[in-house]
Amino acid sequence: MLAKLHQKALAASLALLFAGAASAGQGGTQSAVDLGLAASSQPANATLILKLRNEAQLENLIRQTVTPGNPNYHRFLTTRQFAERFGATDRQIANVQAYLKKQGLRGEVLDNRMVIRVQGTLAQMGQAFGTSIHTFRDADSGRTFHRPARPVALPAALAGTVSVVSGLSNEHQYVSHRIGTPKLLSTTTTFAPQALQPNLRAAPNGNPTATGVPGNYTVGDVADLYNINPLYDRGVTGKGSTIGIVTLSNFYPEDAQAYWDGIGLATKPHRITQVHVNGGGAFDGGSGETSLDVEQSGGLAPKANIIVYDAPNTSGDFVAAFAQAVSDNCADSISTSWGLPEIYNFAALNVDGASVTDTTDVGNLRAFHQVFLEAAVQGQSIFAASGDSGAYDTVRSLGHDQWSAPLTVDSPASDPYMTAAGGTTVPYSFSFSGGPVGSIERESVWGWDYIQDYFDTNFGPGLIDLFATGGGGGVSVYWHEPVYQWFTHGIRTSEKHQALTFDDPQAGPTTLLKLPGHFRGRNVPDISLNADPETGYIVVSTVDGGVINSIGGTSFVAPQLNGISALLTQSLGHRVGFWNPQVYFLQNVFGYGKYSAFNSVRDGDNWFYYGKPHYTPGAGIGTLNVANLDAFLRAF
């Protein structure tokens, strides 16, 4: 067991090294340079997450809302009811507001009485939360940003009420989980905008908006692949439901409409509303992510309303955007396709191999968790992409030349109250660089080691390095195994001998973090759909140059599940609620087969976890048969 002093030293070194690596991008090795105190008058936002009352009672109520036969089954709370039963008291809020006012800060209490958005200057923020806020320059990119120079210290006036102070840093944090096919692998022909027309499908009797062409798939192909068409035949189009998207980049709503119109999809007009949280996201490299999230979710539920909550790409703003979407309680289902390795949230970690439950500060893991609890009891279904680095989630942000690649999972997908969206490769044939034709015969866990093996076998090793591109999945080393996974065959514990190390050319290897082995942690993903760019999709994104294809990643799966949930909301006549206990129950009891709601994924791997005829951290409980899932839910 580490001593508390040792924990704090580790926390400081992790914060510095993680921040430097994340801002440097893949393969970055230099930490940020401290330029001293930030400009004292610079405006800033922070988000206070207040401690829940009766959290155990809240968790019990959530279970009741998704347990058939319970008097509270599918009886969800309003935001006001949540605030009255589980939010902070009037006295607690008054005390916090009085303290903020004394520090010259302004606090806006959200309707859930669990979140206070704070505005002021950096100097006021530092004074109020016991830290100093410095400006840093990334040693590789040259970008400057601010963040606390030492951990936040809550004053006595707040310590009993405030759970997390989020948002004192404006450092870019999260990555979108979408990727394209490298030119070396490209096997498809890009559609020109005028070629985005209906009836391009290769197979007869399918959805008329489908293409049937891997790499050029549309939402119509998703409907063909996962048996959604019977819902459309019944007139289920998402009418009356509302989709929420939480994202960290702005976008052009016209892109989504151009996509829907281009594939011949009739949609509800004027359906998109944007909510810019803390000033909103930028038009940048992540804008295509927002476009595809709206296109995919709104394409599968063409008559649903859509609310896009966009915020700047910082940890605090991500929390603030989710908190706003959940407190507003207008969206029946919400998805996000952004994340980062779960272990980046650790401020301290026990390394005796037993547990990580004694961490002194887990940053935004706890903040997100409270927001997700509220969403669940309000009946809002939420989905997050599980990542595109296979079982080794740090690889996309750190690389694997000088950094080790421990088995890790992505956050916020790893939260037990989030439905984590994993990735598969659907059947297709391929040939690269003039080599022989290969094929994927059955839907498989997505991992590009199948392409790596192809090149190593046919052209010799070393020509290409695709490690560890694939669907994110594995075992959380923070969140314990949730009840809904207790009786699921195939659930794993964390592996032994996992550590994050950095091999400095001069100083040699340094171990930054040892992860616990045999930890009974929450397994991800929960459900998977096609995500391999080789069997990927068309996206319309003005920022990315118009119509592009062969785009994939678990970024597609989260909004697709969001759109499917909107269809189910209309079909059921009410919100679906928290998916996980319901879908695990159906899989555990009814298994797989012709009438099952799920298809097992028995082939492929995500570089560590293999496909199995049961749950696997490669693909979760499998892929969906949406019509069958709808029938089961309506039967209850």
N, C-alpha and C positions, 0 to 999 in steps of 0.2 A: 504494500500500500504506500502510495506516495504521501509524504508529509504535505500539509497545506502550503507551506512555503515553496516546496518544490513544485507543487501544482501551479502556483501563481507564476513562477519563473517559466514553466513550460507554456503556460497560457500566453505570456508575453512573446515568447519566441515563436509560437505557432501563429499568433496574430500577425507578426511581422513577416514571417516567411510565407504564410498562406497568401497574405495580401499582395506581397511582391510577385509571387508566382501567378496568382490569378490575374493581376493587372498586366503582367508581361505576356500572358497568353500561353499557348502550348509550348512547352520546352523552356519557358522563362525560368531564370535562375537567380536574378538579382532582386533584392528587396527594395522597397521604396526608400527614397532619401527624405529625411525629416528636414523641412525648411523652417521650422519654428512655428510660433503661434500664428494661427490663421487670423485674417482680418476680423477684428472684434465686432465690426458693424455689419458683417455679412449676414443677410437673412437666412434662416434655417427652419426646417420642420423636424419635429420628432413625434413619435407615437408612443403613448403610454398604454400598456396593457394592464388592466387592473385585475387583481386576483378574483377568481370566481368564488361565489358562495355555494356551498353544498355540491361540490364537484362530483362526489360519488353518487349523489342522488340524480344529478344530471346524466351521468353515464348510464345509470339504471333506466332512466326514462327513455333515453335513446334506444336502448335494447328493446324496450316495450313497444316503441313505435314501429319496429321492423320485425316483430314476432307475431305471426298469424295466430289468431285466437285471443290475443291479449286485448283487454278493453281499450288500450291506447294505440292499438295497431293502426298505423297511418293517420293518427291524430297528432298533428304537429302544432308547435307553438308559434305564435306571432312574435315579432321582435319585442313588442311591449311585454308580452307574457314572459319571455326569456329574461328581460331586464328586471322584472319584478321578482322573479324566483331565483335568479342566479347572478344577476349583475350587482354592482356595488351599491351600497346604501346611500341615502341622501347625505348622511353625515360624512361618510368616507369621501364622496365626491366633493363635498363642500371643503373638507380639509385639504384635499389635493389642489382644488382650485385656489384656495386661499394661499397656499404655498407658491403656486405658479405666479399668482398676481404679485406677491411680495418680491419675486425675482424678476418682475417686469415682463413675464411671459403671458401669452393668451392661450387658453385652453378651450377647445370645442369638444363637448361630450357627445359621442354618437348615441343614437337611440337605444343601442343595446346596453348602455351604461357599463360597458366593459372596456371601451376604448376612448382615450382622449387624444385628439390631435392638437399638438402644441406648436405655436409659432413664436418666433423671437429672433434674436441674433445669436451668433456662435458664442460670443462672450457670455451672454445670459444663460445659454444652454450649459456651457462648461461650468459656470458658477453654480447653477441649480443642481447639477448632477455630479458634482464632486470630481471633475476632471478638467483637463485643459485640452483644447481642440487645436491640433496643429495642421499645417499644410504639408503635404507630401508630394514628391515628384516620382513617378515611376521611372526606374533606371533604364528601362528598355524603350518604352513608348514616348517618354517625356511628358505624359499627361499629368496634370496636377489635380489633387483632390484633398479633401480634409477628412480627418477622423480623430477620435480621442487618442491622446498620447498615452493614457493609462486607463485602466478599467473604470467604469462608472461606479460611483459610490452613492447609494441612495441615502438621503438624510432620514433621520428618525421619523420625520413627519410623513414620509412616503413609504417607508420600509414595510409597514404592515398592510399596505393597500396595493402598491404597485408591484406587479410581477416582472415586467420587462420594460426597459427603456430602449426603444428602437429608433434608428434614424439619425444618429449623431454623425454618421459618415455618409458622404456622397460618392464613395468609391464604387465604380461599376462592379457588380458582383456576379450576376446570373448569366447563364448562356441559354439560348433557345435550343431545343432538342430537335432540330431539323438539319439534315445534311443532304448534299447532292452526290451524284456519282462522279468520281474523278474521270477526267477525259480518257485516261487509259482504259477505263471500264465501260465507257459509254457504248451502248448497243442500240439506242433508240434515236429516232429522228424528231427534232424539235418541231412542234406545231407552230405555224405562223398564226397570228391572232385571227385571221379570217378563216382558218381551218378548224377553229373551235366550234364545231357544229354537231348537232345530234346525229344519231344513226351511224356512228362510226364503229359500233361494236362489232367484234368478229363473230361472236356466237349468236345464233338466233334465239328468239323468245326471252331475251334478257331485258334489262332496264333500258329504255330508249335513250337515256343520257349517258350510257356507258360507251367505252371505246373497245374494251376487250384486249387492249394492247398494254402489256406490262411496261411500266415507266411512263405511260400516258393515261393511267387510270384516272377516273373521275369518281364523284360520289355515286354515280350510277353503277360503277363497278363494285363499289363497297356494298351497295344494295344487293347486287348479284351474288357476291361472295358470301355474304352473311345472312341471307334469307330475310331481307327487309321488305322485299316487294309485296308480300301478302298484306302488310300493314297499309301500304299505299293503295292496294286494291280495295281495302275497306274504307278508304277515305281518310286514313290517319296520316296527316302531314305536319303535325306539330302545332296545329291551329289552337290558339288560346294559351299556349305555353311560352315561356320566356327563357332564352339562353343567355347566360352570362359568360363573358370572356375576361379573364384577368391577364394582363400583358404588360410588358415593359418597353414597348415601342409604339409610336403612333402609326397610323396607316391611312390610306385613301379608301373610303368606303366604296368609291366607284370601282375599285378593283374587284371587290366581291360581286358587285352587280354585273360587271363585265364577264366574270367567270360563269355565273349562273345563266346569264343570257347566252353566252357563247356555247354552252352545252345544251341549250334548249330547255332549260328548267324554268318552269313558271313559279315565281316566288311572290310573297306578299310585298307590296310596294312600301317604301318609306319605313322599313322595319328596323333600321340600325340607329341606335342612340349611343353617343359617346359620352363618357364621364371621365374628365381629365383630373386625376387625383394628384394633389400636390404639384400642380402645374402640368401634369401629363407627360407622356413619353415623347421622345424625340423621333424625327424621321431619320432613321439610321439603318445599320445592317440588320437590325431585328424587325424592321417594318414588314418584311416578307413573312415573318412568323405570324404577326397579327393578321395579315391578309389571309393566310392559309387557315388559321384558326376560325375565322369568320366564314370563309368559303366552305370549309368542310362541315362544320357544325350546322350552319344555316342551309347548306345544300342538302344534307340528310333530312332536315326538318324545314322544308321550304316555306311553310306558312307560320313559323314561329317568329316571335320578336327577338331581337338581339340587343343586348347592352354590353358595350365594350368599356371596361374599366382599365384605362392605361395610365401608367405612372412612370417616373424616371427609374432607370435601372440601378437601384440601390436596395440594400436589404430592408431598410426602414420603409421605403416607398412601396416595396412589394407587399409587406405586411399591411401597410395602410390601404392599398388597393383591395386586398382580400377582405380586410375589415369593413371597408365601405360596401363592397358587393354583398357581404353577408348581413350587415346591419340594415342596408336598404331592403333586403328580403324581397326584391322584385323578381329575381331570377330563380326559376325552379331548379335549374342545374347550372353548374359553373365549371369551367375547365381552365387550366393553365398549361403551357408547354415550356415553361422556364424552370430551371433548377440549378443546383450545384451539389457537390458531394456532401452527404450528411456529415461527415467528419469535419468539414470546414467550420461547422457551427460550434464545435467543442472549444470551450475556453480552458477546460482542464479535464484530465482523464485519468482514472485509475489504471495502472498498467500491471496489476498483479494477476491479470487474466481471469478475474472473477466477475466483475460487474462494472458498469459505467453509471450506475444509478447515483453515485455520490458526486457527480460532477458539480462544481461550484457555480457554473454559469453555462447554460447551453444556448445562449443568445436567442435567435429567432425560432428555434425548434419549439420552445414553449409558447412563444407568441402565436405562431401559426396554429399550434395545437388547440389553444383556447378558441380561436376563431372557427376552426373546423368542428369543434364540439357544438358551438352555436349553430353552425350550418346544419349539422346532423339533426338536432332536435327541432329545427325549423323545417325539416324535410327537404332541404336543398342537397341534391346529389352533387358531389364534387369529384373532379378527375384531374390527375396530373401525369404528365409524361414521365416515364421511369428512367430516361436517359438513353444515350446512344454509344456508350462505351462498354457495352456488354456487362460482364461481371466486375469490371475494373473502372469504377466511375471517375476516378481522378485523372485518367489518361487524357481525356479531351482538354482538361485545363492545365495539366502539368507536363504532359508527355511522359515518355518512359525511357529516355536516354540517361538522364542523371537522377531522375526520381524513380523510386520503386512504384510498383502498381499493386497495392493491396486490394483484396476483395472488398468492395465498398458499394453502397447504394446511394441513390439520389434523394435529395430533399427539395420540395415538400412531399414527393411521392411516398416517402417511407413512413409518413405519419399514419398511425393505425386508423384514423378517421378519414383518410383519403383513399379513393379508389385509384390504384396505380396502373397506368396504361403501358403495357409491354408491346414488343414487336415480333412479327413473324415474317417469313418469306413465303409467298404463295407459289404454287408450281409454275415453272417456266423453263425454257431452254436458253442457253447462253453460249457464246463463243467470244473469246478475247484475244486480240492481237494475232489473229489468224490461226489460233490453236483449235483443237478439236471441240466438237459440240458437247457440252455438259448439260445436265438438267437437274432440277429439283422436282422430284416426283410427287411429294406430298407436302402440304403446308408444314413448315418447319420453324423451329426457333431461329430467329434472325441473328446470325453471326457471320461476319465476312471471313472467317477462317475457311469457309468452303471455297472462296475465291483465292485466298492465300494459298491453299493447298493446290488449286488449279494451276497457279503460276509456278509454284515451287516444283510441281510435278512435270509440267510441260516446257518450262523455260529455265528452270534452275532457281535455287534460292537466292534471295537478295535483290531481285528485280523490283519488288514492291513490298511495302510494309503496311498492312491494314489492321494491325493490332491496336485497339481491341474494339473495332467498330461492330456494333450489334445492339440488340435490345437490352436495356438495363435490367438488372435483376440480381437478387442476392438476399442477404440477411442483415437487417439493421443491428447495429451494436449499441443503440441507445433505447429504442422502443422495444418493450417486451412483446412476446408473441400474444396477439389479441385473442380473445375468446373464440371468435369465429374461425380461427385457424387451428384450434386445439384438436379437432377431430378430423383434420384434413390429411389424407395420406400424401406423403411426399414433402412435408414441411421440414426444413433443415435448420440446424443450429450453425452458428458462425464457425468458420474454419480456424484451426490453430496456426500460430506462427505468422500472423499478418501484421505488418508494420509499415509505416510511411517513413522512408529514409531518403536523404539527399546525399548524393555522391559528389562532393566538391573536388575539383581537379587538384587543388592544393592541400586542403585539409583532410580529404578522405571522406568516407561515409559517416553520416550523422543520423541517428535514429530520432525522429521527431515525435512519433506517436506509435505506441504498441496497442493493437486492438485485441480485445478479449476473445479467447477461443471457447467454443462450446456454449456461447451465449444463446439463450432461447429467445431470439429476437423476432420481430415482425418480418415476415417474408414478403418480398415484392418480386414481380408485379402481381396484380390480381387477375386481370383479363388482358389478352393480347389480340391485336388485329394486324393486318399487313402493314409493315413499316420499312421494309428494305427498299432503298432508292432504286435498286435494279428492277424491282416490281412496283415502283413508286408512282408518283402522281404528277398531274399538271397543276400548276399554280399561276395565278395572275397577280403580279406585283410590280407596280410602277417603279418602285425604288430599285428593284432588281432587274429592270429592263423590259418588263412586259410579260409575255407568256413564256414560261419555262417548264421543263419537264424533268423526269428522273429525279424528283425531289422526294425524300423520305425522311424517316426518323419517327420516334415515338411521339413527336410533335403532332403527327397526323392522328394518332390513335386517341389521344385525350379529347380533342374536339369532336371526333367521330362518335365516341361514347357519349359525349355531351348532346350531340344531335339525336342519337338513339334514345337517350333519356327523355328528351323533349317529345319524341314520338310516343313513348310509353306513358308520359304524363297525360297526353291527350287521350290515349286509349283507355287508361285507367279512370280518367276523370278526376285525378288528383295527383299530387306529387308522388314520386317513387320513394323518396327518402334515401337514407344511407344505403348504398348498394351492397356493401361487403357482406354483412350478416345474411342478407337475403340470397345472394348468389352462391355463397359458400354452402348454405343450407341446401339449396337445390342441387348443387353438384354432389355434396356428400350423400344425400338421400337417394337421388335418382341417377347419379352417375352419368355415363355417356351412352349414346345410341341414337337411333332414328328420331326419337321423340324428346331427346334431351335438349336443354337450352344451351349446351356447350359441346364443342368439339375438342377432343384431346389433341395435343400437339406432341407427337411421339418422336419426331426426327429433329436433327439439327442441334445447335448449342449456341450459347452466347460467350464462347471461349472458356467456359468452366462448367456451367450447368446445362445438362443435356435434356432434350425432349423425352418425355415419359408418358405412359398411359394414365397419368394422374397428375396432381399438382407438381409443378417444377418451378424453381426460381428462374428458369429460362422463359417460360410463357404463362406462369400462373395456372389458373384452373383451365385455361385453354381459350379458344375463340368462341364467338357467339353464334347461336342460331336465334336471331332476334324474334322471329315469329313464334318460336317455341317458348322463348323467355316471356314474351307478352302473354301467351296463353297461360303459362304457369301463374304469373302475377295476377291475371284477371280471375283465375280460379280461386285464389285466396281472398 
